[in-house]
């Protein structure tokens, strides 16, 4: 039996797992998922979620990667800046509250386990500290706010153009 994952809610069907290691690749429509991330949104199109899930009687460990592109605002000009998800997914769950520590999440022990929070963490950790729409982004004029990538303004003489960089 193959590992089953809902491609919109990112809920893993635990009944599809066998004890031990399980692996799978899932094509997901990133735009259909409610990411609930203020700083970023997915680029249109599909993403590829690769997972390895270690399944034991009361413990689930999930690790993997998401190959997808997201966008945020450029730190210089506020236009969209695209970035790839670079951080890995790693999370552990237990159905026993007494066994949980600060690194483990508790799940109900039901048939489904939501991994969206773990995947969302990888996306958030991948947001660049200073995202740029392009390496040579000139930013905005500090006087009138004109986007200097689209042309000069009355305030963007040679000195101001260098400052915008």
C-alpha positions in Angstrom: 0.0 0.0 0.0 1.3 3.5 -0.8 1.4 6.3 1.7 -1.6 8.6 1.3 -1.6 12.3 1.8 -4.4 14.8 1.1 -2.8 17.3 -1.3 -4.8 20.3 0.0 -4.9 19.8 3.8 -1.6 18.0 4.0 -3.1 15.4 6.2 -1.3 12.1 6.3 -3.5 8.9 6.4 -1.8 6.9 9.1 -3.7 3.8 8.1 -1.7 3.8 4.9 1.6 3.5 6.7 3.4 0.3 7.6 5.5 0.1 10.8 9.0 1.4 10.1 10.1 3.6 7.2 7.7 4.9 4.6 8.6 7.1 1.7 6.6 9.0 -0.9 6.5 11.9 -3.4 3.4 14.0 -3.7 2.5 16.6 -6.3 0.6 19.4 -4.6 -1.1 22.5 -5.9 0.5 25.1 -3.7 -2.1 27.7 -4.5 -4.9 25.5 -3.1 -3.3 25.2 0.3 -4.2 27.6 3.1 -0.6 28.5 4.1 -1.6 31.3 6.5 1.8 33.0 6.0 1.6 36.9 6.0 5.1 37.4 4.6 4.8 35.1 1.6 2.5 33.4 -0.9 3.0 30.6 -3.3 3.9 31.1 -6.9 1.2 29.6 -9.2 1.8 26.0 -10.1 2.6 22.7 -8.5 5.1 21.8 -5.9 6.7 18.4 -5.1 6.6 17.2 -1.5 9.0 14.4 -0.7 8.5 12.7 2.6 10.0 10.0 4.7 7.8 8.9 7.6 9.0 6.7 10.4 5.9 5.1 11.9 5.9 3.4 15.3 3.1 2.4 17.6 2.8 5.8 19.4 5.3 7.9 17.4 5.5 9.5 14.0 8.6 11.2 12.7 8.4 13.1 9.4 11.2 14.5 7.4 11.4 15.7 3.8 11.6 18.6 1.4 9.2 20.8 -0.6 10.3 21.8 -4.0 8.2 24.9 -4.6 8.5 28.6 -5.3 7.0 31.4 -3.2 7.0 35.1 -3.4 7.4 37.9 -0.9 8.1 41.7 -1.2 11.5 42.9 -2.4 13.3 44.7 0.5 14.3 47.6 -1.9 11.4 48.2 -4.3 8.5 46.3 -2.7 7.8 44.4 -6.0 7.3 40.6 -5.8 10.5 38.7 -5.1 10.5 35.0 -5.8 12.3 32.5 -3.6 12.6 28.7 -3.4 11.9 26.6 -0.3 15.3 25.6 0.9 14.7 24.4 4.4 13.9 20.8 5.2 10.9 19.5 6.9 11.4 17.7 10.3 8.8 17.1 12.9 7.9 14.4 15.4 4.6 13.5 17.0 3.5 11.2 19.8 0.1 10.1 20.9 1.2 9.9 24.5 1.2 13.3 26.3 3.5 11.9 29.0 6.1 11.1 26.4 6.0 14.5 24.7 8.9 16.9 25.2 9.6 20.3 23.7 10.6 18.7 20.4 7.5 16.6 19.9 4.0 17.5 19.0 1.0 15.6 20.4 -1.6 14.1 18.1 -4.9 12.6 18.9 -4.0 9.1 17.8 -6.7 9.1 15.2 -6.4 8.1 11.5 -5.1 11.4 10.1 -2.1 13.5 11.1 -1.8 17.1 9.8 1.7 17.9 8.7 0.8 21.4 7.3 2.4 23.2 10.3 5.7 21.3 9.8 5.7 22.1 6.0 4.7 25.8 6.7 7.7 26.1 9.1 10.1 25.1 6.3 8.5 27.7 4.0 8.8 30.5 6.7 12.4 29.5 7.5 13.2 29.8 3.8 12.1 33.4 3.4 15.3 35.4 2.7 16.3 38.0 5.3 16.6 40.6 2.6 14.6 39.4 -0.4 15.4 41.0 -3.7 13.4 41.0 -6.9 16.8 40.9 -8.7 20.4 41.3 -7.6 20.8 44.8 -9.1 17.5 46.2 -7.7 17.8 50.0 -7.5 14.9 50.4 -5.0 12.7 53.4 -4.5 13.5 57.1 -4.6 13.9 58.2 -1.0 12.1 61.5 -1.8 9.1 60.6 -4.1 9.0 56.8 -3.9 9.4 56.2 -7.6 10.6 52.7 -8.5 14.1 53.4 -9.8 14.1 50.0 -11.7 11.5 51.5 -14.1 13.4 54.7 -14.7 14.7 57.9 -13.1 12.7 60.5 -11.3 13.5 64.2 -10.7 15.4 63.3 -7.5 17.4 60.4 -8.9 20.5 62.0 -10.2 23.8 60.0 -10.4 24.4 60.4 -6.6 20.9 59.2 -5.6 21.1 56.3 -8.0 24.2 55.1 -6.3 22.6 55.6 -2.9 19.6 53.5 -3.9 21.8 50.6 -4.6 
